[in-house]
Amino acid sequence: MTYFMAGTQLAGVERLMREGGNCCSENHLRDQAAAGFFLTRISRKAADTYEEQLEQLKGRIPDKEFGCRMDEMIRAVNLKQEIYHNENHKRHFELLKEYPGLVPLREKPAYAAGLFLLSADEKLWKASRDAVTPKEIHFLDIHMEGAGIDGYVLFHMARDFYYGTDFVKLSDLNDEELVEESIFRLIIHAGLIRELGLHNIPPCRGSGTSEEKTTVRKTGS
């Protein structure tokens, strides 16, 4: 089990939140890097719909707790059909997509996935934006003081997607106290960006829009 807040003032709070949980460290699957499920040399085609893409992901990670979280995400997508954390996240990322100098955002899935997560949390983005250049993201220059647990989770997951590292485990994603539902959905969507590319995410069923705009909306909304 990964402790994100180790060495900070929130370390004790995090430990209390997770005390007594079943981390299943002996379980090989749950001890695998979360990012690793999206990093593969095998080319995977995008599904016809966003929901089908989520079902495919659920099918290739045969873990009961993860499957339950994916079921919740699929239901949420069917109801809300919006992948951004909030309006600030949407504004930040849409502006980044329109910036002509950020070529890697369109051409490098690792860069796009990392930026999607870093821009999701206001405090995290404030700490991160100066570390983002048109060529790369300088994670070592991001200082996380005061970011909170959500910010730490998003930061470490963004770094794992960017570098292919293994800080966040599947058992961490399964922990609902550590990774609440909206953060889980952001991580999964970023994983699909990392796996398929920003412009290859399929549209939501019946949405009539493509993920080329990085949003999944109901028709007419």
Backbone as a chain_set.jsonl record, in Angstrom:
{"seq": "MTYFMAGTQLAGVERLMREGGNCCSENHLRDQAAAGFFLTRISRKAADTYEEQLEQLKGRIPDKEFGCRMDEMIRAVNLKQEIYHNENHKRHFELLKEYPGLVPLREKPAYAAGLFLLSADEKLWKASRDAVTPKEIHFLDIHMEGAGIDGYVLFHMARDFYYGTDFVKLSDLNDEELVEESIFRLIIHAGLIRELGLHNIPPCRGSGTSEEKTTVRKTGS", "coords": {"N": [[0.85, -1.186, 0.0], [0.545, 2.2, -0.827], [1.659, 5.152, 0.726], [0.778, 8.321, 0.358], [1.1, 10.742, 1.654], [3.297, 10.64, 3.269], [5.776, 11.969, 5.391], [4.663, 14.463, 5.469], [2.441, 16.909, 7.011], [-0.014, 15.759, 6.913], [0.295, 13.07, 7.088], [-0.34, 11.423, 9.315], [-3.129, 11.635, 9.334], [-3.822, 10.419, 6.913], [-2.928, 7.81, 7.413], [-4.61, 7.027, 9.504], [-7.057, 7.069, 8.167], [-6.789, 4.884, 6.521], [-6.278, 2.763, 8.096], [-6.621, -0.567, 9.091], [-7.725, -1.333, 6.719], [-8.083, -3.597, 3.957], [-5.423, -4.184, 2.317], [-4.285, -6.123, 0.778], [-1.627, -6.826, 0.031], [-0.313, -9.131, -0.57], [-1.489, -10.062, -2.77], [-0.864, -10.529, -6.074], [-1.92, -9.222, -8.333], [-3.189, -6.885, -7.313], [-1.019, -5.581, -6.36], [0.273, -4.609, -8.491], [1.463, -1.963, -10.635], [-0.708, 0.749, -11.134], [-0.643, 2.368, -13.43], [0.54, 0.657, -15.209], [-1.372, -0.966, -16.392], [-2.289, 0.432, -18.495], [-0.168, 0.896, -20.093], [1.298, -0.48, -22.764], [2.86, -2.528, -25.206], [1.363, -3.677, -27.046], [-0.812, -2.93, -29.617], [-3.886, -1.431, -29.12], [-7.18, -1.166, -30.26], [-9.548, 1.491, -30.271], [-12.728, 1.266, -28.69], [-16.181, 1.224, -29.87], [-17.821, 2.885, -28.365], [-17.611, 5.018, -25.442], [-18.474, 3.792, -23.093], [-18.195, 1.078, -23.772], [-15.447, 0.991, -23.99], [-14.709, 1.341, -21.334], [-15.815, -0.998, -20.281], [-14.213, -2.898, -21.542], [-11.754, -2.353, -20.328], [-12.377, -2.984, -17.672], [-12.786, -5.72, -18.03], [-10.238, -6.708, -18.586], [-8.847, -6.424, -16.261], [-9.097, -8.398, -13.857], [-10.229, -7.963, -11.113], [-12.17, -7.916, -8.249], [-12.892, -5.709, -6.548], [-11.943, -3.559, -8.058], [-13.526, -3.92, -10.309], [-16.067, -3.321, -9.271], [-15.773, -0.603, -8.773], [-15.424, 0.294, -11.357], [-17.935, -0.312, -12.416], [-19.477, 1.574, -11.047], [-18.39, 3.878, -12.164], [-19.153, 3.61, -14.854], [-21.934, 3.8, -14.617], [-22.079, 6.437, -13.689], [-21.045, 7.838, -15.873], [-23.022, 7.325, -17.762], [-25.089, 8.818, -16.677], [-24.094, 11.458, -16.219], [-22.158, 12.075, -18.174], [-19.776, 13.58, -18.564], [-16.399, 14.37, -18.413], [-14.68, 16.013, -17.059], [-13.312, 17.342, -13.968], [-14.396, 19.62, -12.79], [-15.745, 22.91, -13.591], [-13.548, 24.648, -13.625], [-11.42, 22.896, -14.155], [-12.176, 22.034, -16.702], [-12.003, 24.476, -18.117], [-9.244, 25.084, -17.841], [-8.005, 22.87, -19.154], [-9.15, 22.891, -21.715], [-8.232, 25.357, -22.658], [-5.507, 24.813, -22.718], [-5.455, 22.874, -24.717], [-6.047, 24.43, -26.911], [-3.83, 25.977, -27.199], [-1.332, 26.722, -29.431], [1.385, 26.091, -29.192], [1.717, 23.817, -27.656], [2.465, 21.175, -28.768], [3.103, 18.471, -27.943], [0.832, 17.799, -26.457], [-1.048, 17.007, -28.262], [0.283, 15.035, -29.643], [1.719, 13.303, -27.972], [0.749, 10.876, -25.899], [1.483, 10.383, -23.185], [2.237, 12.875, -22.195], [-0.183, 14.273, -22.534], [-1.929, 12.818, -20.846], [-0.722, 13.234, -18.353], [-0.947, 16.029, -18.126], [-3.698, 16.347, -18.15], [-4.431, 15.332, -15.631], [-2.898, 16.924, -13.855], [-4.042, 19.422, -14.215], [-6.494, 19.159, -13.073], [-7.011, 19.718, -10.399], [-7.272, 22.598, -8.443], [-5.319, 23.677, -6.607], [-3.202, 21.953, -7.124], [-2.736, 22.478, -9.834], [-1.944, 25.14, -9.707], [0.494, 24.789, -8.456], [1.783, 23.384, -10.41], [1.775, 24.516, -12.994], [3.904, 26.201, -13.832], [5.853, 24.372, -14.245], [5.31, 23.149, -16.555], [6.196, 22.884, -19.859], [6.423, 23.662, -23.43], [7.633, 21.387, -24.388], [7.985, 19.399, -22.419], [7.069, 18.015, -19.157], [8.177, 19.106, -16.121], [8.444, 17.36, -13.533], [9.978, 17.291, -11.221], [10.167, 19.896, -10.493], [7.815, 20.577, -9.366], [6.254, 21.568, -6.514], [4.64, 20.35, -3.718], [3.41, 21.382, -1.42], [0.682, 21.804, 0.705], [-1.192, 20.757, -1.051], [-3.043, 18.752, -0.495], [-4.708, 15.525, -0.061], [-6.076, 14.58, -2.38], [-4.753, 16.076, -4.35], [-2.14, 15.066, -4.095], [-2.529, 12.386, -4.861], [-3.397, 12.695, -7.54], [-1.122, 13.971, -8.596], [0.945, 11.992, -8.282], [-0.136, 9.949, -9.822], [-0.253, 11.177, -12.316], [2.481, 11.498, -12.77], [3.277, 8.813, -12.869], [1.929, 7.952, -15.2], [3.26, 9.554, -17.015], [6.04, 8.939, -16.855], [5.993, 6.187, -16.76], [6.282, 4.929, -14.342], [5.875, 3.282, -11.079], [4.492, 4.095, -8.741], [1.829, 4.365, -7.756], [-0.39, 1.85, -6.887], [-2.634, -0.838, -7.94], [-4.145, -1.592, -5.745], [-4.253, 0.803, -4.369], [-5.91, 2.365, -6.018], [-8.246, 0.969, -5.614], [-8.968, 1.682, -3.083], [-11.398, 3.343, -1.577], [-11.464, 5.352, 0.318], [-9.068, 6.652, 0.052], [-8.904, 7.269, -2.705], [-11.325, 8.958, -3.934], [-14.57, 8.829, -5.62], [-14.817, 10.7, -7.837], [-12.145, 11.363, -8.333], [-11.128, 8.874, -8.982], [-12.465, 8.451, -11.432], [-11.265, 10.45, -12.997], [-8.62, 9.51, -13.088], [-8.908, 7.06, -14.434], [-9.858, 7.989, -16.9], [-7.652, 9.512, -17.718], [-5.876, 7.416, -17.962], [-6.935, 6.118, -20.203], [-6.458, 8.084, -22.101], [-3.664, 7.961, -22.055], [-3.304, 5.409, -23.052], [-4.662, 5.303, -25.565], [-4.401, 7.767, -26.82], [-5.07, 11.283, -27.048], [-7.006, 12.091, -28.953], [-8.334, 9.829, -29.678], [-10.18, 8.707, -27.99], [-13.24, 7.092, -27.625], [-16.645, 8.252, -28.377], [-19.312, 8.907, -26.003], [-22.037, 6.65, -25.636], [-24.636, 7.399, -27.748], [-24.126, 10.088, -27.598], [-23.378, 11.751, -29.671], [-21.158, 13.293, -29.999], [-17.569, 13.57, -30.293], [-14.632, 12.299, -28.641], [-12.617, 13.812, -29.351], [-12.842, 16.362, -28.575], [-12.354, 16.052, -26.008], [-14.451, 15.618, -24.211], [-17.504, 14.252, -22.964], [-20.675, 14.291, -23.778], [-24.246, 14.625, -23.34], [-26.57, 14.418, -26.05], [-27.719, 17.449, -27.253], [-27.324, 18.754, -24.862]], "CA": [[0.0, 0.0, 0.0], [1.327, 3.419, -0.945], [1.25, 6.275, 1.561], [1.091, 9.497, -0.439], [1.372, 11.909, 2.48], [4.438, 10.37, 4.155], [6.684, 13.096, 5.53], [3.933, 15.725, 5.512], [1.591, 17.064, 8.189], [-1.217, 14.941, 6.737], [0.658, 11.65, 7.106], [-1.114, 10.73, 10.34], [-4.528, 11.59, 8.908], [-3.953, 9.383, 5.892], [-2.754, 6.489, 8.027], [-5.838, 6.732, 10.238], [-8.102, 6.799, 7.186], [-6.585, 3.608, 5.847], [-5.973, 1.744, 9.093], [-7.569, -1.673, 9.139], [-8.178, -1.7, 5.385], [-7.504, -4.809, 3.383], [-4.603, -3.735, 1.19], [-4.01, -7.308, -0.033], [-0.311, -6.671, -0.58], [0.137, -10.413, -1.048], [-2.155, -10.337, -4.037], [0.02, -10.042, -7.134], [-2.62, -8.294, -9.215], [-3.424, -5.61, -6.646], [0.263, -4.947, -6.082], [0.834, -4.119, -9.745], [1.331, -0.524, -10.863], [-1.955, 1.112, -11.808], [-0.344, 2.875, -14.77], [0.972, -0.439, -16.066], [-2.492, -1.553, -17.12], [-2.539, 1.269, -19.664], [1.071, 0.973, -20.861], [1.482, -1.763, -23.418], [3.41, -2.493, -26.558], [0.337, -4.238, -27.92], [-1.705, -1.879, -30.079], [-5.292, -1.697, -28.844], [-8.093, -0.278, -30.962], [-10.595, 2.09, -29.454], [-14.057, 0.678, -28.835], [-17.125, 2.1, -30.562], [-18.348, 3.868, -27.424], [-16.839, 5.206, -24.215], [-18.886, 2.758, -22.149], [-17.563, -0.173, -24.19], [-14.03, 1.099, -23.649], [-14.625, 1.084, -19.896], [-16.103, -2.42, -20.075], [-13.01, -3.629, -21.956], [-10.765, -2.173, -19.264], [-12.849, -3.794, -16.545], [-12.609, -7.126, -18.364], [-8.839, -7.144, -18.602], [-8.312, -6.336, -14.897], [-10.058, -9.243, -13.138], [-10.205, -7.732, -9.674], [-13.558, -7.656, -7.865], [-13.052, -4.342, -6.05], [-11.776, -2.661, -9.196], [-14.714, -4.079, -11.137], [-17.163, -2.575, -8.644], [-15.52, 0.822, -8.997], [-15.682, 0.545, -12.772], [-19.394, -0.303, -12.586], [-19.925, 2.887, -10.573], [-17.976, 4.876, -13.145], [-19.989, 3.456, -16.045], [-23.24, 4.386, -14.286], [-21.915, 7.891, -13.608], [-20.876, 8.331, -17.243], [-24.334, 7.276, -18.403], [-25.931, 9.877, -16.127], [-23.514, 12.796, -16.315], [-21.49, 12.167, -19.47], [-18.792, 14.672, -18.517], [-15.183, 13.768, -17.858], [-13.885, 16.971, -16.294], [-13.54, 17.374, -12.525], [-15.292, 20.754, -12.554], [-15.639, 23.913, -14.647], [-12.172, 25.15, -13.674], [-10.629, 21.888, -14.863], [-12.565, 22.113, -18.113], [-11.444, 25.7, -18.688], [-7.791, 24.951, -17.922], [-7.557, 21.893, -20.151], [-9.566, 23.346, -23.043], [-7.298, 26.411, -23.06], [-4.246, 24.154, -23.049], [-5.623, 22.218, -26.014], [-6.081, 25.446, -27.961], [-2.537, 26.659, -27.281], [-0.637, 26.106, -30.566], [2.739, 25.66, -28.884], [1.751, 22.549, -26.915], [2.38, 20.065, -29.726], [3.043, 17.16, -27.282], [-0.509, 17.515, -25.958], [-1.755, 16.319, -29.339], [1.061, 13.961, -30.246], [2.319, 12.417, -26.973], [-0.266, 10.5, -24.904], [1.989, 10.501, -21.817], [2.165, 14.303, -21.875], [-1.597, 14.637, -22.434], [-2.493, 12.198, -19.648], [-0.18, 13.938, -17.201], [-1.498, 17.379, -18.06], [-5.113, 16.218, -17.795], [-4.535, 15.159, -14.181], [-2.326, 18.078, -13.144], [-4.944, 20.574, -14.335], [-7.803, 18.815, -12.506], [-7.138, 20.246, -9.04], [-6.846, 23.995, -8.498], [-4.056, 23.852, -5.893], [-2.174, 21.205, -7.85], [-2.418, 23.186, -11.067], [-1.174, 26.332, -9.331], [1.856, 24.339, -8.161], [2.343, 22.647, -11.545], [1.74, 25.155, -14.312], [5.21, 26.73, -14.233], [6.719, 23.238, -14.581], [4.865, 22.642, -17.857], [6.783, 23.587, -20.997], [5.934, 23.111, -24.691], [8.299, 20.131, -24.728], [7.901, 18.373, -21.379], [6.609, 18.388, -17.824], [9.278, 18.946, -15.166], [7.804, 16.966, -12.279], [10.847, 17.604, -10.088], [9.996, 21.308, -10.152], [6.485, 20.763, -8.782], [6.31, 21.507, -5.05], [3.287, 19.938, -3.381], [2.963, 21.848, -0.112], [-0.699, 22.259, 0.799], [-2.022, 20.267, -2.151], [-4.083, 17.853, -0.016], [-4.583, 14.131, -0.484], [-6.476, 14.458, -3.787], [-3.67, 16.613, -5.161], [-1.023, 14.128, -4.08], [-2.897, 11.223, -5.674], [-3.373, 13.108, -8.943], [0.268, 14.227, -8.973], [1.702, 10.746, -8.431], [-0.673, 9.203, -10.952], [0.212, 11.882, -13.517], [3.901, 11.169, -12.95], [3.358, 7.415, -13.306], [1.539, 7.89, -16.61], [4.259, 10.274, -17.812], [7.322, 8.239, -16.869], [5.839, 4.737, -16.723], [6.733, 4.461, -13.029], [4.924, 2.381, -10.415], [4.231, 4.562, -7.381], [0.441, 4.063, -7.393], [-0.736, 0.454, -7.155], [-4.056, -1.11, -8.128], [-4.772, -1.583, -4.418], [-4.517, 2.199, -4.025], [-7.103, 2.776, -6.758], [-9.4, 0.291, -5.03], [-9.233, 2.249, -1.762], [-12.352, 4.433, -1.767], [-11.164, 6.448, 1.239], [-7.918, 7.368, -0.492], [-9.237, 7.746, -4.05], [-12.783, 9.045, -3.991], [-15.124, 8.452, -6.918], [-14.508, 11.634, -8.92], [-10.714, 11.242, -8.623], [-10.996, 7.598, -9.684], [-12.891, 8.638, -12.823], [-10.226, 11.228, -13.677], [-7.462, 8.645, -13.308], [-9.241, 6.105, -15.49], [-9.898, 8.702, -18.178], [-6.264, 9.813, -18.075], [-5.295, 6.16, -18.423], [-7.377, 5.889, -21.582], [-5.674, 9.018, -22.917], [-2.306, 7.401, -22.134], [-3.336, 4.188, -23.851], [-5.205, 5.466, -26.913], [-4.139, 9.082, -27.382], [-6.095, 12.263, -26.695], [-8.058, 12.233, -29.953], [-8.873, 8.518, -30.05], [-11.153, 8.241, -27.012], [-14.537, 7.009, -28.313], [-17.723, 9.056, -27.796], [-20.284, 8.227, -25.158], [-23.158, 6.074, -26.37], [-25.742, 8.314, -27.999], [-23.786, 11.486, -27.303], [-23.29, 12.515, -30.896], [-19.914, 14.064, -30.022], [-16.39, 12.727, -30.211], [-13.716, 12.632, -27.557], [-11.605, 14.714, -29.875], [-12.966, 17.572, -27.775], [-12.068, 15.614, -24.643], [-15.634, 15.7, -23.364], [-18.53, 13.298, -23.328], [-21.871, 15.012, -23.394], [-25.527, 14.184, -23.868], [-27.029, 15.154, -27.204], [-28.593, 18.562, -26.939], [-27.021, 19.404, -23.577]], "C": [[0.888, 1.239, 0.0], [0.773, 4.491, -0.014], [1.725, 7.559, 0.895], [1.578, 10.666, 0.409], [2.531, 11.71, 3.446], [5.379, 11.569, 4.177], [6.01, 14.448, 5.538], [3.072, 15.774, 6.769], [0.338, 16.207, 8.11], [-0.929, 13.451, 6.795], [-0.18, 10.87, 8.116], [-2.574, 10.602, 9.969], [-4.734, 10.485, 7.884], [-3.858, 7.991, 6.501], [-4.005, 6.082, 8.806], [-6.978, 6.38, 9.293], [-8.017, 5.378, 6.66], [-6.329, 2.459, 6.806], [-7.046, 0.662, 9.093], [-8.085, -2.082, 7.781], [-7.456, -2.929, 4.879], [-6.705, -4.44, 2.15], [-4.197, -4.883, 0.29], [-2.66, -7.22, -0.72], [0.215, -7.988, -1.119], [-0.476, -10.767, -2.396], [-1.357, -9.704, -5.17], [-0.662, -9.001, -8.005], [-2.765, -6.924, -8.573], [-2.13, -4.878, -6.332], [0.935, -4.447, -7.357], [0.597, -2.619, -9.876], [0.046, -0.226, -11.616], [-1.694, 1.575, -13.237], [-0.001, 1.755, -15.735], [-0.14, -1.073, -16.863], [-2.826, -0.767, -18.382], [-1.308, 1.396, -20.558], [1.339, -0.388, -21.471], [2.094, -1.56, -24.791], [2.428, -3.078, -27.566], [-0.621, -3.125, -28.313], [-3.155, -2.28, -29.816], [-6.148, -0.683, -29.593], [-9.117, 0.289, -29.985], [-11.912, 1.383, -29.719], [-14.972, 1.67, -29.549], [-17.67, 3.194, -29.647], [-17.465, 3.931, -26.184], [-17.178, 4.128, -23.194], [-18.249, 1.415, -22.486], [-16.074, -0.166, -23.864], [-13.818, 0.818, -22.163], [-14.877, -0.384, -19.582], [-14.895, -3.274, -20.462], [-11.934, -3.545, -20.88], [-11.132, -3.02, -18.053], [-12.579, -5.274, -16.794], [-11.172, -7.594, -18.309], [-8.138, -6.97, -17.252], [-9.272, -7.098, -13.986], [-9.949, -9.137, -11.618], [-11.598, -7.277, -9.253], [-13.771, -6.219, -7.414], [-12.917, -3.327, -7.18], [-13.004, -2.718, -10.095], [-15.906, -3.319, -10.586], [-17.002, -1.074, -8.862], [-15.777, 1.191, -10.459], [-17.182, 0.57, -13.056], [-19.976, 1.04, -12.152], [-19.582, 3.975, -11.586], [-18.852, 4.814, -14.389], [-21.374, 4.039, -15.799], [-23.157, 5.911, -14.255], [-21.778, 8.51, -14.995], [-22.216, 8.358, -17.961], [-25.238, 8.415, -17.94], [-25.394, 11.268, -16.448], [-22.865, 13.065, -17.66], [-20.573, 13.394, -19.562], [-17.555, 14.166, -17.802], [-14.342, 14.739, -17.032], [-14.264, 16.95, -14.817], [-14.535, 18.471, -12.15], [-15.069, 21.769, -13.678], [-14.231, 24.499, -14.751], [-11.266, 24.194, -14.426], [-10.918, 21.954, -16.359], [-11.936, 23.329, -18.784], [-9.935, 25.585, -18.87], [-7.391, 24.044, -19.088], [-7.961, 22.306, -21.566], [-8.646, 24.46, -23.547], [-5.949, 25.825, -23.455], [-4.323, 23.489, -24.417], [-5.584, 23.212, -27.167], [-4.739, 26.148, -28.15], [-1.677, 26.003, -28.364], [0.751, 25.575, -30.25], [2.831, 24.326, -28.178], [1.537, 21.364, -27.851], [2.321, 18.711, -29.025], [1.66, 16.799, -26.753], [-1.312, 16.739, -26.991], [-1.031, 15.07, -29.816], [1.632, 12.955, -29.253], [1.301, 12.093, -25.879], [0.206, 10.643, -23.462], [1.904, 11.947, -21.331], [0.712, 14.716, -21.645], [-2.232, 14.078, -21.17], [-2.013, 12.91, -18.389], [-0.8, 15.308, -17.028], [-2.981, 17.358, -17.684], [-5.286, 16.108, -16.281], [-4.003, 16.366, -13.414], [-3.268, 19.28, -13.16], [-6.295, 20.339, -13.675], [-8.063, 19.447, -11.152], [-6.531, 21.647, -8.994], [-5.5, 24.223, -7.815], [-2.916, 23.134, -6.609], [-1.766, 21.942, -9.116], [-1.61, 24.453, -10.784], [0.277, 25.966, -9.062], [2.558, 23.78, -9.392], [2.567, 23.477, -12.795], [3.086, 25.713, -14.762], [6.195, 25.62, -14.597], [6.357, 22.62, -15.924], [5.468, 23.506, -18.956], [6.221, 22.994, -22.286], [6.572, 21.781, -25.076], [8.086, 19.037, -23.697], [7.314, 18.932, -20.094], [7.739, 18.1, -16.844], [8.704, 18.628, -13.78], [8.658, 17.294, -11.059], [10.707, 19.054, -9.634], [8.632, 21.603, -9.534], [6.569, 20.553, -7.275], [4.887, 21.398, -4.512], [2.757, 20.448, -2.046], [1.517, 22.351, -0.177], [-1.631, 21.742, -0.268], [-3.162, 19.381, -1.675], [-3.943, 16.458, -0.602], [-4.972, 13.955, -1.945], [-5.367, 14.95, -4.708], [-2.482, 15.683, -5.227], [-1.318, 12.911, -4.949], [-2.821, 11.569, -7.156], [-1.947, 13.343, -9.429], [1.021, 12.925, -9.225], [1.174, 9.902, -9.593], [-0.256, 9.848, -12.274], [1.667, 11.538, -13.812], [4.076, 9.728, -13.419], [2.987, 7.272, -14.773], [2.62, 8.511, -17.497], [5.548, 9.474, -17.958], [7.191, 6.718, -16.972], [6.318, 4.142, -15.417], [5.591, 3.746, -12.301], [4.595, 2.81, -8.988], [2.83, 4.164, -6.911], [0.101, 2.641, -7.825], [-2.244, 0.317, -7.386], [-4.791, -1.093, -6.792], [-5.076, -0.164, -3.955], [-5.768, 2.707, -4.736], [-8.362, 2.166, -6.17], [-9.832, 0.895, -3.699], [-10.121, 3.488, -1.901], [-12.126, 5.593, -0.806], [-9.986, 7.284, 0.747], [-8.258, 8.026, -1.822], [-10.757, 7.784, -4.167], [-13.26, 8.965, -5.438], [-14.728, 9.393, -8.051], [-13.032, 11.582, -9.301], [-10.443, 9.94, -9.37], [-11.359, 7.764, -11.155], [-11.849, 9.429, -13.616], [-9.025, 10.356, -14.024], [-7.727, 7.658, -14.433], [-9.271, 6.803, -16.843], [-8.491, 9.064, -18.642], [-5.557, 8.558, -18.565], [-5.684, 5.842, -19.855], [-6.677, 6.848, -22.54], [-4.269, 8.472, -23.124], [-2.257, 6.205, -23.062], [-3.683, 4.434, -25.314], [-4.786, 6.762, -27.598], [-5.323, 10.003, -27.152], [-7.268, 12.256, -27.66], [-8.702, 10.906, -30.35], [-9.838, 7.938, -29.022], [-12.524, 8.206, -27.687], [-15.6, 7.855, -27.635], [-18.616, 8.226, -26.891], [-21.442, 7.743, -26.021], [-24.282, 7.097, -26.503], [-25.412, 9.778, -27.805], [-23.77, 12.347, -28.549], [-22.068, 13.396, -30.971], [-18.747, 13.128, -29.897], [-15.509, 13.183, -29.076], [-12.567, 13.484, -28.058], [-11.655, 16.052, -29.14], [-12.759, 17.275, -26.3], [-13.249, 15.831, -23.709], [-16.671, 14.742, -23.871], [-19.842, 13.882, -22.854], [-23.123, 14.357, -23.963], [-25.891, 15.034, -25.072], [-27.986, 16.25, -26.761], [-28.301, 19.255, -25.639], [-26.083, 20.57, -23.789]], "O": [[1.866, 1.31, 0.744], [-0.436, 4.716, 0.032], [2.92, 7.852, 0.869], [2.371, 11.486, -0.054], [2.73, 12.523, 4.349], [5.735, 12.116, 3.133], [6.683, 15.477, 5.605], [2.985, 14.791, 7.504], [-0.305, 15.953, 9.129], [-1.831, 12.645, 6.571], [-0.674, 9.784, 7.811], [-3.2, 9.581, 10.251], [-5.69, 9.713, 7.968], [-4.624, 7.098, 6.142], [-4.411, 4.92, 8.767], [-7.777, 5.49, 9.585], [-9.035, 4.742, 6.387], [-6.181, 1.312, 6.383], [-8.241, 0.96, 9.094], [-8.808, -3.072, 7.673], [-6.355, -3.253, 5.326], [-7.254, -4.388, 1.049], [-3.801, -4.653, -0.853], [-2.548, -7.504, -1.912], [1.072, -8.005, -2.003], [-0.011, -11.683, -3.075], [-1.195, -8.484, -5.217], [-0.046, -8.002, -8.376], [-2.496, -5.908, -9.214], [-2.146, -3.676, -6.064], [2.046, -3.92, -7.307], [-0.346, -2.074, -9.302], [-0.256, -0.872, -12.62], [-2.436, 1.217, -14.152], [-0.221, 1.88, -16.94], [0.115, -1.663, -17.912], [-3.565, -1.25, -19.24], [-1.394, 1.943, -21.657], [1.583, -1.353, -20.747], [1.867, -0.543, -25.447], [2.631, -2.988, -28.777], [-1.182, -2.451, -27.449], [-3.597, -3.346, -30.244], [-5.873, 0.516, -29.561], [-9.494, -0.356, -29.007], [-12.179, 0.952, -30.84], [-14.588, 2.812, -29.801], [-17.949, 4.303, -30.102], [-16.68, 3.023, -25.912], [-16.295, 3.609, -22.511], [-17.811, 0.693, -21.591], [-15.508, -1.198, -23.504], [-12.864, 0.14, -21.781], [-14.222, -0.952, -18.709], [-14.587, -4.258, -19.79], [-11.283, -4.54, -20.56], [-10.278, -3.696, -17.48], [-12.188, -5.999, -15.879], [-10.913, -8.761, -18.016], [-6.969, -7.327, -17.111], [-10.173, -6.494, -13.403], [-9.618, -10.106, -10.935], [-12.147, -6.347, -9.842], [-14.725, -5.572, -7.845], [-13.675, -2.36, -7.254], [-13.469, -1.689, -10.586], [-16.675, -2.735, -11.348], [-17.978, -0.365, -9.105], [-16.285, 2.273, -10.755], [-17.648, 1.387, -13.85], [-20.863, 1.579, -12.813], [-20.379, 4.879, -11.835], [-19.251, 5.85, -14.92], [-21.932, 4.7, -16.675], [-24.059, 6.596, -14.738], [-22.329, 9.578, -15.261], [-22.514, 9.305, -18.689], [-26.055, 8.918, -18.71], [-26.136, 12.145, -16.891], [-23.004, 14.152, -18.22], [-20.615, 14.141, -20.539], [-17.648, 13.6, -16.712], [-13.389, 14.322, -16.374], [-15.384, 16.59, -14.456], [-15.404, 18.272, -11.301], [-14.298, 21.518, -14.604], [-13.772, 24.813, -15.849], [-10.442, 24.617, -15.237], [-9.999, 21.932, -17.177], [-11.399, 23.228, -19.888], [-9.404, 25.943, -19.922], [-6.545, 24.406, -19.905], [-7.203, 22.095, -22.512], [-8.316, 24.501, -24.733], [-5.321, 26.282, -24.41], [-3.365, 23.536, -25.188], [-5.142, 22.879, -28.267], [-4.534, 26.837, -29.149], [-1.325, 24.831, -28.229], [1.251, 24.701, -30.957], [3.915, 23.747, -28.102], [0.547, 20.641, -27.737], [1.555, 17.852, -29.462], [1.344, 15.618, -26.612], [-2.155, 15.913, -26.64], [-1.659, 14.148, -30.335], [1.999, 11.85, -29.654], [1.019, 12.935, -25.027], [-0.592, 10.992, -22.593], [1.539, 12.202, -20.183], [0.407, 15.422, -20.684], [-2.988, 14.775, -20.493], [-2.794, 13.159, -17.471], [-1.142, 15.706, -15.914], [-3.459, 18.249, -16.982], [-6.188, 16.724, -15.713], [-4.604, 16.781, -12.423], [-3.284, 20.069, -12.215], [-7.157, 21.217, -13.706], [-9.215, 19.689, -10.792], [-5.407, 21.856, -9.452], [-4.63, 24.889, -8.376], [-1.8, 23.648, -6.689], [-0.58, 22.022, -9.435], [-0.698, 24.795, -11.538], [1.187, 26.726, -9.393], [3.786, 23.706, -9.426], [3.463, 23.171, -13.582], [3.384, 25.702, -15.956], [7.243, 25.885, -15.185], [7.011, 21.682, -16.38], [5.27, 24.721, -18.978], [5.604, 21.93, -22.25], [6.099, 21.115, -25.997], [8.011, 17.862, -24.055], [7.092, 20.135, -19.953], [8.204, 16.964, -16.752], [8.505, 19.526, -12.962], [8.123, 17.549, -9.98], [11.088, 19.396, -8.515], [8.33, 22.753, -9.216], [6.922, 19.465, -6.819], [4.035, 22.237, -4.805], [1.721, 19.965, -1.588], [1.175, 23.204, -0.996], [-2.754, 22.231, -0.391], [-4.166, 19.259, -2.378], [-3.159, 16.236, -1.524], [-4.279, 13.256, -2.685], [-5.072, 14.32, -5.724], [-1.877, 15.518, -6.286], [-0.45, 12.455, -5.692], [-2.244, 10.817, -7.94], [-1.599, 12.958, -10.545], [1.663, 12.77, -10.264], [1.945, 9.221, -10.27], [0.059, 9.149, -13.237], [2.039, 11.314, -14.964], [4.923, 9.448, -14.267], [3.654, 6.551, -15.514], [2.861, 8.038, -18.608], [6.084, 9.347, -19.059], [8.177, 6.033, -17.243], [6.719, 2.978, -15.376], [4.487, 3.618, -12.831], [4.435, 1.958, -8.114], [2.666, 3.679, -5.792], [0.283, 2.274, -8.986], [-3.023, 1.218, -7.075], [-5.929, -0.631, -6.714], [-6.046, 0.056, -3.23], [-6.591, 3.397, -4.134], [-9.431, 2.775, -6.219], [-10.945, 0.644, -3.237], [-9.65, 4.555, -2.295], [-12.555, 6.712, -1.087], [-9.923, 8.487, 1.002], [-7.942, 9.195, -2.044], [-11.394, 6.773, -4.461], [-12.457, 9.025, -6.369], [-14.341, 8.929, -9.123], [-12.697, 11.741, -10.475], [-9.622, 9.907, -10.286], [-10.644, 7.275, -12.031], [-11.581, 9.113, -14.775], [-8.478, 10.452, -15.122], [-6.869, 7.443, -15.289], [-8.764, 6.267, -17.828], [-8.174, 8.936, -19.825], [-4.733, 8.623, -19.477], [-4.864, 5.354, -20.633], [-6.341, 6.471, -23.663], [-3.74, 8.512, -24.235], [-1.276, 6.01, -23.779], [-3.071, 3.846, -26.206], [-4.813, 6.849, -28.826], [-6.462, 9.543, -27.07], [-8.414, 12.4, -27.235], [-9.528, 10.868, -31.263], [-10.272, 6.795, -29.164], [-12.934, 9.209, -28.271], [-15.484, 8.153, -26.446], [-18.67, 7.001, -27.0], [-21.779, 8.371, -27.025], [-24.809, 7.595, -25.508], [-26.303, 10.626, -27.84], [-24.105, 13.53, -28.499], [-21.937, 14.179, -31.912], [-18.909, 11.997, -29.438], [-15.621, 14.314, -28.602], [-11.661, 13.838, -27.303], [-10.665, 16.782, -29.08], [-12.962, 18.139, -25.447], [-13.066, 16.188, -22.545], [-16.724, 14.444, -25.064], [-20.092, 13.958, -21.651], [-23.059, 13.625, -24.951], [-25.569, 16.221, -25.123], [-28.929, 16.015, -26.005], [-28.951, 20.249, -25.317], [-25.711, 21.245, -22.829]]}, "num_chains": 1, "name": "protein.A"}
